[in-house]
Amino acid sequence: MGGVYHAAFPFLDISEISEKYKADNSSFLFLEKTLLRKISHKERRGSSFFSCRSWRLEIKRLQVSSFRNLKQTADEKSLGLIGGQIADLASRITNGEPYRYVVPVPGGSSRKKKNFASILAPFVARRIGTVSRDLLEGRIEGKHSTSSHPMQSLRFQVSCRDDEAGRGLVLLVDDVATTGVHFSRCVEQLRERGYSAVCISWVS
């Protein structure tokens, strides 16, 4: 894949980025090279969420395709680098205040035992010195598919896995945030259990 994109976009120096980031995954290399290094801050229904990177509109379709490939081929190096970026932003947001847990935003498809956020969460947790916990369970109301179309996100529902009362600050992580629906509904559930939450995705 790296060769195809390199031919289409001569400004990409794959060998240079490989040396810098010490990763071999071509999908990750393309994304890390082309995603905008812009921290975004958005709000939805009283919940704030941040992201480490933003899409580059002129090649967003290629970036989305690369992201789908990355989800299928992610390796520990790539996950560690993404997790490190999220963890660094999380520490900046709270000025070093510790997090009790890292909590992944759950997927909505019952056919998937683990989504990308739940695979990524332990890497983030390791970086900030805590543990990850799958506190939440998601589902899509009515007919659903494996796509992530925004209209499908509006039918996303979430619940806590148990009735355990919580306390402290948790870091809620996702790979991509578009409308903020997933974050806001997860935050509502966490607040009902007594947690405060900071929400960060890698891309938005």
N, C-alpha and C positions, 0 to 999 in steps of 0.2 A: 504494500500500500504506500509506503514512504516514497518509492520511486515514482509512482503515478502522480502523487501530489507535488513532488519535487519538479517533475517535468512541467506540470501545469502552472506552478508558481516558482519561478527561478529564484525569488528572493529568499526561499527557505534553504537554509544551510543545515541539512540533517546531521552531518558529521560534527558540526560545531555544537549543536544542541545536545547531541549524544554525549559529547565530552563534558559539557557543563552539568547535565542532569543525571548522568550515569544510569540511564534507563535505555532499554532496548525495544520497548514497545512502540511500533511506528504510529499507532493511533494516538497514544499519549504524546509522543514527540510533536506530532502535527498540531494537536490541541494546545500544548504548552507554548508552542511557537506562535500560533495565530490568534488564540483568545486574547481579548483585550485585558491588560493588567489593571483593571479598574474595579475597585471595591464599590459595590452598590448597596444602597440602603433603601428599602421599600417598606410600606406598611399595608396591612389589610386587617380590617375589623379589630383595631386595637393591638395588633401583634406586629412587631418590627421583625424584619428578616434581612440578613446581609448575604453577600456573595463575594467570593475572592476574584472571580473572573467574569467577563461579559462576552457575549457573542459578538463577532465581527460581521455586521449585516451583509456585506457584499459576498461573503463566503459561508454564511451561516448554514446553508444546506449541506455543504461539505463537512462542516464541523459537527453537525448533528449526526451525519452518517458515521463520522469517525468516533463519536461518542458511543453510538450503538455497537461499533466494533470493539471499542475499549471494554465495554461491559461484558463482552464475550471472551475477551483475551487478557483481561487485567492480570498483571503479575505483582509480586510483592513490592518491587521497586516503585512501580507506578502508583500503587495504592499508598505506599509510604510517603511519596512526594506530595500527592494530593492531600493526604491526611495531615501532613506537616503544614501545608498552606492554610488549611482550615483551622488547625490548632493555633498557629501563629496569630491569625486574625481573632480567634476566640480570646486569646490572652490579652491582645490589645484592647478589645472591647471592654473587658472587665478590669483592665490595668493589673492583671495578674491574680485577681481573686479566683480561688480554686472552684472547680466544678465538682459536684458530687458524682454525677454520671455523664456519660455520653449516650444519648438516646437516638437511634436511627428513626427517621420517618418511615413508617411501614409502607409496603406496596399495597395496591388494591386488588391484585389478582390472587385468588386462593390457590392457583396452580403453581405459584412460585413460593418455595420454602424460604428463600432469602433473596431480597432485592439488593441492588448495588449499595444503597445507603447502609444496610445492615452488614455488608461485607467491609465497607469503608470505616464504619464506626470504631472497631477495635484499634485501627491504625491511628485514628485521631486520639482515642483514649490513651494509648501508649505514649503518645507525644506529650500530652498534658499531665500525665501521671495519675490517671484515674482508670476506671473500668467502664465498659459499655454494657448497657442493659436494654433488652428488647421489652420495654414497658408497654408498648402500644401495639395494637392489632388493627389493620386496615382492611377495607372492603369497598367495592364499587357497587352502589345500589343499582339494581336492574341489570340490563344487558351490558356486558363489558368485554373489552378485548385487551390485548397486550400493548396497545398504543398508549401514548401519553398526551393525547389531544386535550386541549384546555377544557372543552365541553365535558369530557369524561371526568376531568378533575373535579368539576362541580358536583359530581355524584359520589365523590369520595367521602366515606364515613370512617370514623376511627373510634376506638374504645380502648380502655386500659385492660391489660390482661388479668388483673386481679384488683381487689378492693383495698390493697395496702395503702395506708396513709403515707404521704411523702413529705419531705422537707428539703430545703436547700435549693441551690442553683444547678440546673442541668443544661447541657449543651445539646440542642436538637439539631441533627445534621441530615442533609439530603445531598444528592449529587447535582440535581438541577431544580431550580424554582422558577416557575413561570407566572402563575397567577397569585401564588401565595396561599391558595386554599388549603393545601396539605399542611403547611406550617400553622396556619391560624386554627385549624380544627384540632391539630395535635396539642397546641398550646392550651386550648380550652380544656381538654381532658387533663393535662398535667396540672393546670391551676386548680382544677376541682379536687385533685389529690394532694394539693399543698405545695407543689413545686413552683419555682420560678424558672423561666427558660430564656436562653439566648438561642436564636435560630440562624444557622449558617449553611448555605449551599456552596458547592464549588463554583457553579455557573448559574447565571440568571440573565 
